[in-house]
Amino acid sequence: MTTERSAANTTKALRLEQIRVELNQRWIEQELERVNEVFFSALKDAVEHCEQLRSELASQQLLEQETKANLTIADKLRFKLGIPFSSASMSAAAQQLSTISERIEQLQNEILLNSPGAIATSPDTSSKLLTAIAQNDRALRLAKASNNSTRSAWVEEQLQNQLIDERVQLDARRKQVTQTKADRKALRSNVELIVTVEGQRGMLTGVTKDISDTGVFVELKDADKTFTEGELLTVQVKDLPAESTAVRGVAVRVSSNGLGVRLISTKNTLRMQIENQDHSQ
């Protein structure tokens, strides 16, 4: 018994471990799917942001051309010679051109950082694309990490839910089996067959009151006057061929109101008659 219990416990532990492995894999697959959705959404945002930068760059470059056209001869000369001059000595166009040039350079750098193949030039360098890639890498590592507490909690919760569901299903099956047995018993008790019981001292006709796989009780008057305990009897449905319904058994519980017959036949053909009647109704 101890060995059987130990084997059962081992089998149960192995099954629980297998369920945990399957649940872990399911969580990882679901989490990776979620991470991919988040990453693709972030990439879409980065692409849209990059398009906005390109659009602004085109506008700034056009504005730069228009502003250069408005420079004075003095401004152009100073720019060409590289002579430094204060904002006070600049024309309005020259002052605006400096700001435009700075913005163009900034936009070009941002576009590079948000384009495929972007590489951070320093730890402080960031962009929507680089941020999305970094966040995705961290999420993937976390999803696959063996010490992920979120996954462990989810697995145990799902495991308990599965075990509860299995217990509920098992209880339902047990109730169904119990009900089926009760229905069969009621069927045996409710269906009456007119049978003949033949022994060494004669034959009587009675009505079945209970039929099971192993026996039958027949209600008949003065059974104790014709049959005795332990006597070998033949029971068959009246007016039907013996080869199709006859069963052999030993007399038990013989009384003036009837007797029981414990069957020795391999099949109880009387029960088949009940089932046939039930199907025909």
ABEGO torsion letter per residue (X at the ends): XAAAAAAAAAAAAAAAAAAAAAAAAAAAAAAAAAAAAAAAAAAAAAAAAAAAAAAAAAAAAAAAAAAAAABBAAAAAAAAAGBBBBAAABBAAAAAAAAAAAAAAAAAAAAAAABBGBBBABAABBBAAAAAAAAAAAAAAAAABAABAAAAAAAAAAAAAAAAAAAAAAAAAAAAAAAAAAAAAAAAAABBBBBBBBBAAEBBBBBBABBBAABBBBBBBGAAAABBBGBBBBBBBBGBBAAAABBBBBBBGBBAAEBBBBBABABBAAAAAAAAAAAAX
